[in-house]
Amino acid sequence: EGELSSRELQIARLVEERKSNKAIARTLSNSPRTVSTHLSNIYQKLGISSRGELADYVRAEGLTEV
């Protein structure tokens, strides 16, 4: 978790909730392209390559919001 910025963590949680980039962008008042860039950074930092892997990571690390 220390590796991800707070914005990246927000996005990771929304991906875990099965939200699309468009929906995430609306939620965070961002553009889908910005969300996509954040996702690329997240994948790189965590060494993963898909939304499914990211969702698994969020659950495994207990990062879901309470």
Backbone as a chain_set.jsonl record, in Angstrom:
{"seq": "EGELSSRELQIARLVEERKSNKAIARTLSNSPRTVSTHLSNIYQKLGISSRGELADYVRAEGLTEV", "coords": {"N": [[0.842, -1.205, 0.0], [2.014, 1.195, 0.671], [3.321, 1.83, -1.605], [1.498, 2.886, -3.404], [-0.024, 5.962, -4.387], [-2.393, 8.139, -2.723], [-4.447, 8.777, -4.496], [-4.116, 6.806, -6.442], [-4.717, 4.606, -4.913], [-7.43, 5.096, -4.373], [-8.445, 4.769, -6.96], [-7.737, 2.103, -7.433], [-9.399, 0.839, -5.561], [-11.9, 1.464, -6.649], [-11.761, 0.101, -9.048], [-11.747, -2.461, -8.045], [-14.347, -2.533, -7.248], [-15.537, -3.017, -9.589], [-15.919, -0.895, -11.365], [-16.029, 1.048, -14.368], [-13.508, 2.754, -16.369], [-14.627, 5.134, -17.222], [-16.702, 5.511, -15.375], [-15.198, 5.685, -13.027], [-13.757, 7.993, -13.6], [-15.843, 9.875, -13.623], [-16.66, 9.714, -10.923], [-14.379, 10.693, -9.621], [-14.09, 13.176, -10.678], [-12.472, 13.448, -13.0], [-10.737, 12.883, -16.14], [-11.374, 10.105, -18.341], [-9.013, 9.384, -19.567], [-7.024, 10.26, -17.796], [-7.545, 8.551, -15.666], [-6.868, 6.165, -16.892], [-4.119, 6.562, -17.254], [-3.289, 6.648, -14.566], [-3.932, 4.005, -13.901], [-2.117, 2.585, -15.498], [0.256, 3.336, -14.237], [-0.187, 2.202, -11.725], [-0.305, -0.543, -12.384], [2.316, -0.904, -13.23], [3.79, -0.283, -10.891], [2.936, -2.332, -9.184], [3.494, -4.581, -10.562], [1.626, -5.922, -12.151], [-0.903, -6.825, -14.636], [-3.57, -6.543, -15.308], [-7.047, -5.585, -14.758], [-8.399, -7.453, -13.244], [-6.34, -8.721, -11.803], [-5.557, -6.533, -10.304], [-7.86, -6.066, -8.761], [-7.849, -8.44, -7.28], [-5.488, -8.038, -5.856], [-6.154, -5.772, -4.284], [-8.155, -6.887, -2.657], [-6.702, -9.012, -1.448], [-4.77, -7.614, -0.006], [-6.314, -6.34, 1.792], [-7.358, -3.799, 1.261], [-9.812, -2.756, 0.69], [-12.469, -0.416, 1.06], [-13.871, 0.463, 4.209]], "CA": [[0.0, 0.0, 0.0], [2.899, 2.339, 0.719], [3.774, 2.134, -2.956], [0.471, 3.608, -4.16], [-0.452, 7.273, -3.89], [-3.78, 8.064, -2.246], [-5.307, 8.781, -5.688], [-4.009, 5.477, -7.043], [-5.448, 3.706, -4.026], [-8.853, 5.34, -4.656], [-8.742, 4.154, -8.258], [-7.648, 0.653, -7.243], [-10.62, 0.412, -4.858], [-13.033, 1.567, -7.577], [-11.601, -1.015, -9.988], [-12.18, -3.638, -7.288], [-15.822, -2.473, -7.245], [-15.922, -3.283, -10.983], [-16.296, 0.335, -12.066], [-15.296, 1.3, -15.611], [-12.692, 3.973, -16.333], [-15.546, 6.268, -17.372], [-17.389, 5.681, -14.087], [-14.183, 6.147, -12.079], [-13.482, 9.383, -13.963], [-16.974, 10.68, -13.135], [-16.604, 9.71, -9.465], [-13.248, 11.486, -9.149], [-14.041, 14.424, -11.459], [-11.284, 13.34, -13.828], [-11.03, 12.367, -17.467], [-11.054, 8.681, -18.448], [-7.6, 9.262, -19.948], [-6.258, 10.402, -16.56], [-7.735, 7.292, -14.941], [-6.075, 5.18, -17.625], [-2.712, 6.827, -16.922], [-3.095, 6.178, -13.184], [-3.955, 2.54, -13.916], [-0.83, 2.136, -16.044], [1.245, 3.525, -13.174], [-0.479, 1.21, -10.693], [0.119, -1.853, -12.907], [3.77, -0.912, -13.239], [4.262, -0.32, -9.508], [2.6, -3.599, -8.532], [3.917, -5.697, -11.412], [0.458, -6.671, -12.63], [-1.23, -6.416, -15.999], [-5.004, -6.516, -15.618], [-7.979, -5.113, -13.727], [-8.683, -8.598, -12.377], [-5.207, -8.867, -10.881], [-5.601, -5.395, -9.391], [-8.953, -6.338, -7.819], [-7.353, -9.49, -6.382], [-4.489, -7.407, -4.984], [-6.874, -4.923, -3.313], [-8.787, -7.792, -1.685], [-5.672, -9.759, -0.704], [-4.074, -6.703, 0.903], [-7.286, -5.753, 2.705], [-7.425, -2.357, 0.988], [-11.175, -2.328, 0.375], [-12.923, 0.592, 2.024], [-14.758, -0.085, 5.239]], "C": [[0.872, 1.248, 0.0], [3.353, 2.774, -0.665], [2.773, 2.999, -3.716], [0.15, 4.961, -3.532], [-1.914, 7.154, -3.44], [-4.75, 8.045, -3.425], [-5.29, 7.407, -6.362], [-4.783, 4.456, -6.22], [-6.955, 3.854, -4.236], [-9.26, 4.611, -5.938], [-8.722, 2.639, -8.138], [-8.913, 0.118, -6.567], [-11.826, 0.438, -5.788], [-12.968, 0.47, -8.641], [-12.09, -2.298, -9.306], [-13.705, -3.709, -7.215], [-16.393, -2.647, -8.645], [-16.419, -2.047, -11.73], [-15.431, 0.497, -13.32], [-14.453, 2.565, -15.457], [-13.582, 5.202, -16.402], [-16.243, 6.571, -16.043], [-16.426, 6.201, -13.024], [-13.891, 7.624, -12.334], [-14.59, 10.307, -13.449], [-16.912, 10.818, -11.615], [-15.532, 10.668, -8.947], [-13.101, 12.827, -9.859], [-12.746, 14.516, -12.272], [-11.688, 12.949, -15.231], [-10.688, 10.881, -17.489], [-9.578, 8.464, -18.803], [-6.694, 9.368, -18.713], [-6.341, 9.117, -15.742], [-6.871, 6.205, -15.568], [-4.587, 5.324, -17.312], [-2.401, 6.337, -15.512], [-3.042, 4.647, -13.148], [-2.637, 1.98, -14.45], [0.256, 2.225, -14.979], [1.077, 2.478, -12.071], [0.02, -0.162, -11.139], [1.634, -1.973, -12.842], [4.323, -1.068, -11.815], [4.069, -1.695, -8.87], [3.03, -4.81, -9.35], [2.764, -6.569, -11.855], [0.051, -6.134, -13.999], [-2.715, -6.4, -16.327], [-5.828, -5.991, -14.441], [-8.278, -6.233, -12.734], [-7.588, -8.806, -11.347], [-5.214, -7.744, -9.86], [-6.678, -5.604, -8.335], [-8.526, -7.397, -6.802], [-6.37, -8.911, -5.374], [-5.177, -6.583, -3.888], [-7.513, -5.791, -2.241], [-7.756, -8.492, -0.815], [-4.973, -8.89, 0.334], [-5.028, -6.037, 1.899], [-7.44, -4.253, 2.528], [-8.824, -1.863, 0.648], [-11.63, -1.346, 1.451], [-13.913, -0.028, 3.006], [-15.966, 0.798, 5.422]], "O": [[0.508, 2.255, -0.607], [3.723, 3.929, -0.879], [3.169, 3.771, -4.589], [0.062, 5.089, -2.311], [-2.584, 6.169, -3.752], [-5.774, 7.365, -3.363], [-6.329, 6.909, -6.797], [-5.422, 3.556, -6.766], [-7.677, 2.858, -4.273], [-10.284, 3.929, -5.986], [-9.594, 1.962, -8.682], [-9.435, -0.928, -6.953], [-12.676, -0.45, -5.732], [-14.002, -0.031, -9.083], [-12.766, -3.119, -9.927], [-14.285, -4.791, -7.132], [-17.589, -2.45, -8.865], [-17.253, -2.157, -12.63], [-14.255, 0.131, -13.33], [-14.658, 3.348, -14.531], [-13.328, 6.197, -15.723], [-16.361, 7.727, -15.638], [-16.79, 7.055, -12.215], [-13.789, 8.413, -11.394], [-14.317, 11.379, -12.911], [-17.092, 11.912, -11.081], [-15.744, 11.37, -7.958], [-12.11, 13.532, -9.668], [-12.033, 15.518, -12.233], [-12.867, 12.707, -15.489], [-9.814, 10.436, -16.746], [-8.972, 7.477, -18.386], [-5.706, 8.641, -18.605], [-5.342, 8.652, -15.194], [-6.227, 5.424, -14.867], [-3.884, 4.331, -17.129], [-1.379, 5.689, -15.285], [-2.21, 4.065, -12.451], [-2.107, 1.01, -13.909], [1.073, 1.316, -14.831], [2.054, 1.939, -11.551], [0.686, -0.863, -10.377], [2.17, -3.01, -12.45], [5.212, -1.884, -11.571], [4.919, -2.166, -8.115], [2.938, -5.943, -8.878], [2.886, -7.792, -11.932], [0.581, -5.127, -14.467], [-3.09, -6.26, -17.491], [-5.37, -5.958, -13.299], [-8.396, -5.993, -11.532], [-7.862, -9.037, -10.169], [-4.913, -7.965, -8.687], [-6.448, -5.353, -7.152], [-8.805, -7.269, -5.61], [-6.408, -9.245, -4.19], [-4.825, -6.685, -2.713], [-7.429, -5.478, -1.054], [-7.908, -8.562, 0.405], [-4.624, -9.361, 1.417], [-4.595, -5.261, 2.751], [-7.627, -3.518, 3.498], [-9.008, -0.684, 0.349], [-11.221, -1.441, 2.608], [-14.682, -0.925, 2.661], [-16.829, 0.5, 6.248]]}, "num_chains": 1, "name": "protein.A"}
